[in-house]
């Protein structure tokens, strides 16, 4: 028989899978709003699961207590469980649990901001009708980050791998991307929501590649005027035409040199020291372009000296060997 914590975890995953399936249905009206409602439900179940786990499996750790009422109507110092209209115990809200887990350093502040953005979608969905593609795109950016955060936390907290599930949102097929040629007019509620999400992004001071407030969806199509230009599609065919990154794109993907990587590690980990352990870890990853890339300091000079630059993705590996603050 599953523990209460595991049962809540299973329901959380089920709720998120349901949210994704609804979102990815073509021509499903109210899909963004429905996704947000189910996704928030999933988050609440997930945080309750973690809370019970941290409190030795005690379900009553979730209950809200209030002063008992004496026969004369006055309040007693004795605390009793607050009950719903049906007589069931009131449990702590998503906001309460998220704040407490953040204070306990168990929930990353970036994840909490993402949940706040998603909650605003849920809370606002019953009050206005959103009609602009930009609004839908903003919701999707929040939702995509939610899925990324959820998968990472479930792995961290419970050791569960969700690779068997298709945790993604359809990015383009059913979204009407706003045209730059036409003005986009938001109603007041839409404007407030988008500004609120932007404020949460601006408040993100600590860099983290593992968690996100939003994930930007930036798709660009360029029509070439050169008749000999090639048509390109994404493929895993080894014989396909090779596409190379520009210098600017490489810099964006690998922004850290050794000094910057060291600073980030010292900020992130309690037990980080520049020792043989650190150097061995970096050496193991030199051939993996997900984590680092060896570049010439002068790309135009064939004999130029080389230097290793690192992607923030490398912290995924370091997280397994050092203790996060």
PyMOL commands that set and color helices and strands:
alter all, ss='L'
color gray80, all
select helices_A, chain A and resi 4-23+31-54+59-62+94-103+109-124+133-158+188-202+247-253+258-268+276-284+314-318
alter helices_A, ss='H'
color red, helices_A
select strands_A, chain A and resi 65-69+75-81+292-296+306-310
alter strands_A, ss='S'
color yellow, strands_A
deselect
rebuild
show_as cartoon
